[in-house]
Amino acid sequence: MEGLVNQTAAAFAGRRVMITGGAGFIGSRLCTALCQAGAMVAVVEPPSADLRPLAAVLHQMQHHPVDIRDAAAVQAAVIDSQPEYVFHLAAVGITDPFLPLELALAVNTYGSLNVFRACFQSMPTGSVRRLVHTGTPYEYGEGAQCEPTPINPYAASKAAAFAIARMFHRTQSWPIVTVRPFQVYGPGQPAGAVVPAALAAARSGQPFRMTGGEQRRDFIYVDDVVSGFLLGALQGVAGRSYDLGWGHTYPVKEVILRLLAGLPAGMQPQFGALPYRPGESMELQADPESALRDLGWTPQVNLTQGLALTIAACEPDRTWASGTTFSR
């Protein structure tokens, strides 16, 4: 799969690219692939960001220590880097159900607005060929065809940002494409997500407390998601959104049991130890048809392969958190 990502990234050789949130789980892999392909990459991260995921390629990039809540600083970063392609991944609260609404709106909604305006009002028309905005399936509750029914501040603020992106395309013809990764997993994912949390508990010998795990999610390996971002920039139709998922789901409980089957026996998850969240979406399933039609994108790494790759990437001497809980 890494070869397919690199092959797609090769189309950006010599191109100017800006990535917000480039030190994150998906963003760092996107940055690495583009740097290795010979793109001229500028990364935008707040001054306090942990840049260690970018250690291998940071010397190849322009680094802008900018909080996207600062409109003037975002504008200066865009003018300085002169991007042709922009990947907007910066956000807060993806695994934090208690994120204050004010913070979610400030970063995920108004911060996105700052990025959109900087790219299309500060630059000559046509300079930014495509801006790829990151959506979330949690905007939509029980399915992408339903009205938005977010259950937490993160999802609500992302739904608002998506609506703003669509508005600007319709009224200003700004070339914004939205990609909507579903249940992303893979090596290097932050500990708050379900797969690394279960791995952490297994490695530490601590109980893994979670809900009953009957929620069904469309699990998608991180490299498949990165290829979807790249193809979204190259071939996405402005104004459209693309689900990045398989189009079928697994119960979270089943995924955890399959994950643990690949590890030495020992830890048993405590299903039902935590309650479901109020308004919990019990099924989130991608509709990948438009991604196949417009982007030529299909996922390549199935769940069995992806879990094996995730386990294999775990370092034996890694320090694992204890007493991890997860409620989604």
C-alpha positions in Angstrom: 0.0 0.0 0.0 2.9 2.4 0.8 3.9 2.0 -2.9 0.5 3.1 -4.1 0.6 6.2 -1.8 4.1 7.1 -3.1 3.0 6.5 -6.7 0.1 8.9 -6.2 2.2 11.5 -4.4 4.7 11.5 -7.3 2.2 13.7 -9.2 3.0 16.5 -6.8 6.8 16.6 -7.5 7.9 20.2 -7.7 4.4 21.4 -6.7 3.9 23.8 -3.8 1.7 22.2 -1.1 0.5 23.5 2.3 -0.8 21.2 5.0 -2.6 22.4 8.2 -2.4 19.8 10.9 0.6 18.2 9.3 1.9 16.7 12.5 -1.2 14.7 13.2 -1.9 11.0 12.5 -3.0 11.4 8.9 -1.2 14.7 8.3 2.2 13.4 9.2 1.9 10.5 6.7 0.7 12.9 4.1 3.6 15.2 4.7 6.1 12.4 4.5 4.7 11.0 1.3 4.7 14.4 -0.4 8.3 15.3 0.8 9.6 12.0 -0.4 7.9 12.7 -3.8 9.7 16.0 -4.1 6.9 18.4 -3.4 7.6 21.7 -1.8 5.7 21.4 1.4 4.7 24.0 4.0 3.3 22.8 7.2 1.1 24.9 9.5 0.9 23.9 13.2 0.4 25.8 16.4 3.6 26.8 18.2 2.9 24.2 20.9 2.5 21.3 18.5 4.6 18.1 18.9 6.5 17.9 15.7 8.2 14.5 16.4 6.0 12.7 13.9 7.6 14.9 11.2 11.2 14.4 12.5 12.4 12.6 9.4 11.2 15.2 6.9 10.9 18.4 8.9 14.2 19.7 7.4 12.6 19.5 4.0 9.6 21.6 4.8 8.7 25.2 5.5 7.3 25.3 9.0 4.8 27.9 10.0 4.2 27.9 13.8 0.7 29.3 13.4 -2.6 28.9 15.3 -5.3 28.8 12.7 -7.5 30.9 15.0 -5.2 33.8 14.1 -6.5 35.0 10.7 -3.6 37.4 10.0 -1.0 34.7 10.7 -2.8 32.2 8.5 -2.9 34.8 5.7 0.8 35.5 6.1 1.6 31.7 6.0 -0.4 31.3 2.8 1.2 34.4 1.1 4.7 33.2 2.1 4.2 29.6 0.9 2.2 30.4 -2.3 0.5 26.9 -2.3 -1.0 25.4 -5.4 -2.6 22.6 -3.3 -3.8 22.9 0.3 -4.8 20.0 2.6 -6.7 21.3 5.6 -6.6 18.7 8.4 -6.1 21.0 11.5 -8.8 20.4 14.1 -9.3 19.8 17.8 -11.5 17.3 19.7 -11.8 14.3 17.5 -11.5 11.9 20.5 -12.7 14.4 23.2 -16.4 14.2 23.9 -16.1 16.9 26.5 -14.5 19.5 24.3 -15.9 22.9 25.1 -18.2 24.1 22.3 -16.5 27.5 22.2 -13.1 25.9 21.5 -14.5 23.6 18.9 -16.1 26.5 17.0 -13.0 28.7 17.4 -10.7 26.1 15.8 -12.8 23.8 13.7 -15.2 26.4 12.3 -13.7 29.8 12.5 -10.2 28.4 12.0 -11.4 26.7 8.8 -13.0 30.0 7.7 -9.6 31.7 8.2 -7.9 29.0 6.0 -10.5 29.3 3.2 -10.3 33.0 3.1 -6.5 33.1 3.2 -6.3 30.7 0.3 -8.9 32.4 -2.0 -9.0 36.0 -1.0 -5.3 36.6 -0.3 -4.0 34.9 -3.5 -4.5 35.7 -7.1 -7.5 33.8 -8.6 -6.5 30.4 -9.7 -3.3 30.2 -7.6 -4.7 27.6 -5.3 -5.9 24.8 -7.7 -7.6 22.8 -5.0 -8.2 22.9 -1.3 -9.0 19.5 0.3 -11.0 20.0 3.5 -11.3 17.2 6.0 -14.9 16.3 7.1 -16.1 13.6 9.5 -18.9 11.0 9.4 -19.9 12.1 12.8 -21.5 15.1 11.2 -24.3 12.9 10.0 -25.5 10.5 12.7 -27.0 7.4 11.1 -25.9 8.0 7.5 -24.6 10.5 5.0 -28.1 10.8 3.3 -29.6 12.0 6.6 -29.7 15.6 7.9 -26.7 16.5 10.0 -27.3 15.2 13.5 -23.9 15.7 15.3 -23.7 14.4 18.9 -20.9 16.4 20.3 -19.1 19.8 19.8 -16.4 18.4 17.5 -19.0 17.0 15.1 -21.2 20.1 15.2 -18.3 22.4 14.5 -17.1 20.2 11.6 -20.6 20.2 10.2 -20.6 24.0 10.3 -17.2 24.1 8.5 -18.5 21.8 5.8 -21.5 23.9 5.2 -19.3 27.0 4.9 -17.0 25.2 2.4 -20.1 24.3 0.3 -21.4 27.9 0.5 -18.1 29.3 -0.7 -18.0 26.9 -3.6 -21.6 27.7 -4.6 -21.3 31.5 -4.3 -17.6 32.1 -5.1 -16.7 29.0 -7.1 -13.8 28.4 -4.7 -12.3 25.0 -5.6 -12.9 23.2 -2.3 -13.2 19.4 -2.1 -14.2 17.6 1.1 -13.0 14.1 2.0 -14.6 12.4 4.9 -12.5 9.6 6.4 -14.4 7.1 8.4 -13.0 5.0 11.3 -9.3 5.5 10.5 -6.7 3.3 12.2 -3.1 2.3 11.8 0.4 2.7 13.2 1.1 5.9 15.0 -2.5 6.7 15.9 -2.9 8.7 19.1 -3.8 6.7 22.2 -7.3 8.1 22.6 -8.6 6.1 19.6 -10.0 2.6 20.1 -7.4 0.4 18.4 -4.3 2.0 20.0 -6.2 2.2 23.3 -6.8 -1.6 23.2 -3.2 -2.2 22.2 -2.0 -0.1 25.1 -4.1 -2.0 27.6 -2.9 -5.3 26.2 0.7 -4.4 26.4 0.4 -3.0 29.9 -1.7 -5.9 31.2 -4.4 -3.5 32.4 -8.1 -4.0 31.8 -9.6 -2.3 28.8 -12.9 -0.7 29.8 -15.2 0.2 27.0 -18.9 0.2 26.0 -20.7 -2.9 24.8 -19.1 -2.4 21.5 -22.2 -3.0 19.3 -21.5 0.3 17.4 -20.8 -0.6 13.8 -18.0 1.4 12.1 -16.4 1.4 8.7 -12.8 0.8 9.6 -10.3 2.2 7.0 -6.5 1.9 7.1 -4.5 5.1 7.3 -2.6 4.7 4.0 -5.8 4.2 2.1 -7.0 7.5 3.6 -3.8 9.3 2.6 -4.2 8.1 -1.0 -7.8 9.4 -0.9 -6.6 12.8 0.2 -4.0 12.9 -2.6 -6.5 11.8 -5.3 -9.0 14.3 -3.9 -6.6 17.1 -4.7 -5.7 15.8 -8.1 -9.1 14.6 -9.4 -11.8 15.8 -7.0 -14.7 17.7 -8.4 -14.9 21.1 -6.7 -17.9 21.4 -4.4 -18.3 17.7 -3.9 -17.5 15.5 -0.9 -16.1 12.0 -0.9 -16.5 9.3 1.8 -13.3 7.4 2.5 -14.4 4.0 3.7 -15.1 0.4 2.5 -18.9 0.7 2.4 -19.4 -2.0 5.0 -19.1 -2.0 8.8 -17.9 -4.2 11.7 -19.1 -4.0 15.3 -16.3 -2.3 17.4 -16.5 -5.4 19.7 -15.6 -7.7 16.9 -12.6 -5.5 15.8 -11.2 -5.5 19.3 -11.5 -9.3 19.6 -9.8 -9.7 16.2 -7.1 -7.3 17.3 -6.4 -9.2 20.5 -6.4 -12.5 18.6 -3.1 -11.3 17.0 -1.5 -10.7 20.4 -0.3 -13.0 23.2 -3.1 -14.2 25.4 -3.8 -12.2 28.5 -5.9 -9.1 28.4 -9.7 -9.4 28.2 -11.7 -6.4 27.3 -14.4 -5.3 29.7 -17.3 -4.9 27.3 -20.2 -2.8 28.8 -18.0 -1.3 31.6 -18.8 2.1 30.1 -22.2 3.5 29.0 -22.8 4.5 25.4 -22.8 8.2 24.8 -26.1 10.1 24.7 -27.2 10.1 21.1 -24.6 7.5 20.1 -24.6 6.7 16.4 -24.8 2.9 16.2 -23.8 2.6 12.6 -21.6 4.8 10.4 -21.1 3.4 6.9 -19.3 5.1 4.1 -20.7 5.4 0.6 -17.5 5.1 -1.5 -19.3 5.2 -4.9 -18.4 8.8 -5.7 -14.8 8.4 -4.7 -14.5 5.4 -7.1 -16.3 7.3 -9.9 -14.5 10.6 -9.6 -11.2 9.8 -8.0 -10.6 6.2 -9.1 -10.1 5.5 -5.3 -10.7 2.1 -3.8 -9.3 0.9 -0.4 -6.5 -1.7 -0.7 -5.8 -2.8 2.9 -8.6 -5.0 4.4 -9.2 -5.2 8.2 -7.2 -8.3 8.7 -4.2 -6.9 6.9 -4.5 -3.5 8.6 -4.6 -4.9 12.1 -1.6 -7.1 11.4 0.3 -4.1 10.1 -0.7 -2.1 13.1 0.5 -4.8 15.5 3.7 -5.3 13.6 4.6 -1.6 13.9 4.4 -1.7 17.7 7.9 -1.3 19.2 8.8 -3.8 21.9 10.3 -1.2 24.2 7.4 1.3 23.8 5.9 2.6 27.0 2.2 1.9 27.0 -0.4 3.8 29.1 -2.2 1.8 31.8 -5.9 1.8 32.7 -7.0 3.1 29.3 -10.7 3.6 28.8 -12.6 4.3 25.6 -16.2 5.1 25.2 -16.9 5.2 21.5 
